Amino acid sequence: MTLYAELHRHLGGSVVPRVLWRYFHRSNSDLAQRFPEYASFEEFYTRPRNTLDEYLELHTLVESTQTAETLPYFIYRLIRGAYIFENLAYLELRYTPYLRTPEHLSQSERIDLMAQIVDIVGQASRVSEYPIVTSQILCMHSRLPYEVNRAIVDLAATAKDYVCAIDLAGGDAQVGERLDEFVGLYEYARSLGIKTTGHLYETPSGCYPQLLPYLMRIGHGIQIPLKYPELLPELASQRQCLEVCPTTYLKTGTLSNMRELKVVFDRCFEAGVDIAICTDNAGLHNVRLPFEYENLLTLDIIDFEQLRACQDAAFRHAFAWPYTQKPASLLTGLLKPELTPAG
């Protein structure tokens, strides 16, 4: 059995439509009344949106259901599906912990509760029957106040048993209005020894070269090879990896055809820039990681040798993979013993 690493998956967008719809109906929520039939909900939940901002609104639908009480329910099903249907050996889950705290509380009270959310996600992700190595990436958010984002960085520094890095999520156009603020936060994070990635160069409105020096990986980054290929040699020299999520760009209206990604892969391979193929929001797209691979191969965007290179890059750039090599197979539910711990 081939095993894969997934470096860019949002906790909110990882809930598959069927699981979310069943939760609505089991909890007797208003959304159960809005979507009495599964087919209509799946069509609403997975259809393409016109813009990234419109697409991101769907996250609020899920975030409101992911509370301290319900997170174990969703995460168990996420890990089970990732193990059984995707053959994942390694999974980084990213999310904004502040958005899983009760909205009626004050900002300071919600900040205080973020550590509890990280503990809940960390414990729920460790499922003995589905032995996936997991870690968390905590997302700052372009719409949250500075004080909250600073607290997220501080939490990442103190919760290293569960947290491997920070990210910057939310609408990318809003980043420009607070660019100096986010540069300072990333600089602060690096000073604390925190690993970094960030949603950058995903859309034409999200291109901020000022942030690039602070990122170890780049969330999406497709606009670099598409429109700013002169930046690729510097990315290669800094060993920065792009987290490319093919289906996302169709769902957000960023690309009209997945074949446009051929330029991205060709230019990155030519320049020596690594790419990790990811899902971003596997549940929201109803597309799991092996199907991302298959779609790229079927459309002749990459070949099998390039696919293997991307799969290897995912393990090489994983922030918390504890071994010196990627797993070759699965044996009686456990990773093969010849894998040696890193360090």
Protein Blocks (a to p, Z undefined) as FASTA:
>chain_A
ZZdddfbdcfklmpcfklmmmmmmmnopaklmmmmbfklmmmmmmmccfbfklmmmmmmm
mmmmmcfklmmmmmmmmmmmmmmmnopabdcddddfklmccfkbcfklmmmmmmmmmmmm
mmmmmcfklccdddddddddfkbcfklmmmmmmmmmmmmmmpgbdcdedjfklmmmmmmm
mmmmmmmmmmnopacdddehkbmklccfklmmmpfbdehjlmmmmmmmmlmmmmmmnopa
cdddfklmmmnomambfklmmmmmmmmmmnopacdddekjmmlnopafklmmmmmmmnom
acfklmmmmmmmmmmmpmklcbfbdcfbdcehiacfklcceZZ
